[in-house]
Amino acid sequence: MVLRTKPLTKFEVNLDHLVENYHAVQRHVAPSEVVAVVKSEAYGHGALATSRALRRVGCRQFAVATVEEGIQLRRAGLDAGIMLIGPALPKQYPVLAEYRLVPLISEVAGMEELSRLALRLGRRLPYHIEVDVGLGRMGFLPGQGPVAAAAALRLAPTIQLEGVGSHLSAATASEEHNRLEYGRFVEFVSAFPAGVRRHLAASSAAARFPHMHLEQVRVGGLLYGIKHVTGGPEVTQVLSLKTTVALVKVLPPGWHIGYNFRHRVERETTVAVLSMGWSDGLMIAGVAKAGVLIRGAWCRLLGLCTDFAMVDTTGGPEVQVGDEVVVMGTQDSHTITPMELAQQCGVSTGELLGKIALRVPRLYLQGGECRDELSILCPGTLV
Ligand SMILES: Cc1ncc(COP(=O)(O)O)c(C=O)c1O
């Protein structure tokens, strides 16, 4: 018999919310198709369980950022399109072909390399062309449309152009700025024959700009209930990051909290010590600004160590050892969103979620019950 352990710190993923969000986004952008962005472990939620849940309800296209992320999904048996929106060097193309990962290519030389590989393998290989409309990273420049289109035509017998895509640099910024970048995309695509599949919008543009839905939208944040703009589909937060009170104590005036005298209490202070620290993904920059929910009350973060966090519960509810603590998520009528915590820590939401350590087990809830787990340390012992 395997003795089950209940982790003190856990990342709960509500798969019902994920699926509802997917349907809401798909309805909003229809007839455009949602490409589910599951890179960075699906923004910390766990790429395998989220991809499987989305595939079950009809999602047919997924996007990852590294070759290894794509291999992971393929090996797990995901029978869907997998677009590689992160970089790949030509020397990795054989692996892409083996695992049916579809690259976004930014240079004619890359297209030619893929074509040579296709000849060697004796089968036509799919790819997308990427355009740089303002991020200054991967992609042809907007004026290079005719060059890219000519190469695509010349190499068409061996490689199959599945689409042309780009990524906006500031989708939450002014309409005027986004009109400029959209114009650059249109300029590039105009060199291609009508009917080429186009994809430009991620979450914020999908919510704000219906004319940018085109044939596909690559959506990450909205699927996980992360929204930076008003309007667009209604989505619900998918994650809850929870920990547990390990000790409650009263500190005398003048006592310090945290390394290097980080915080000094001026008055008698009741402190709850939590079983979660910066090794789990909490950020020192959040000290004094961020807070957590315990027994329905918001309690300010006073200090942080590798594996502990100290919060102020003075004058608040009667906190006890073993109490559940919500770092992100809902307790009673209060909710802490990833956007709120990220702002308090001075980072982007993606950065915050990307830093939640893999030692924090992911627990997958469906119909209110835990159905699956992702634990790298002790798989099979949690649920
Ligand atoms: C190329 C590309 N497409 C789509 C996305 C998804 O963005 P969002 O999470 O805002 O939907 C990203 C995320 O950074 C990206 O880099």
The ligand as a Tripos MOL2 file, in Angstrom:
@<TRIPOS>MOLECULE
LIG
   16    16     1     0     0
SMALL
NO_CHARGES

@<TRIPOS>ATOM
      1 C1          4.2770   33.9280  -30.1700 C.3       1 LIG1
      2 C2          3.2990   33.9040  -29.0490 C.ar      1 LIG1
      3 N1          2.0040   33.6610  -29.3310 N.ar      1 LIG1
      4 C3          1.0760   33.6050  -28.3620 C.ar      1 LIG1
      5 C4          1.4050   33.8070  -27.0440 C.ar      1 LIG1
      6 C5          0.3240   33.7620  -26.0140 C.3       1 LIG1
      7 O1          0.1670   34.9860  -25.3770 O.3       1 LIG1
      8 P1         -1.0270   35.2180  -24.3340 P.3       1 LIG1
      9 O2         -0.6820   34.4480  -23.1150 O.co2     1 LIG1
     10 O3         -1.0390   36.6820  -24.1110 O.co2     1 LIG1
     11 O4         -2.2580   34.7050  -24.9810 O.co2     1 LIG1
     12 C6          2.7340   34.0820  -26.7080 C.ar      1 LIG1
     13 C7          3.0970   34.3250  -25.3120 C.2       1 LIG1
     14 O5          4.0140   34.9550  -24.9270 O.2       1 LIG1
     15 C8          3.7050   34.1190  -27.7370 C.ar      1 LIG1
     16 O6          5.0010   34.3670  -27.4850 O.3       1 LIG1
@<TRIPOS>BOND
     1     1     2 1
     2     2     3 ar
     3     2    15 ar
     4     3     4 ar
     5     4     5 ar
     6     5     6 1
     7     5    12 ar
     8     6     7 1
     9     7     8 1
    10     8     9 2
    11     8    10 1
    12     8    11 1
    13    12    13 1
    14    12    15 ar
    15    13    14 2
    16    15    16 1
@<TRIPOS>SUBSTRUCTURE
     1 LIG1         1 GROUP 0 **** ****
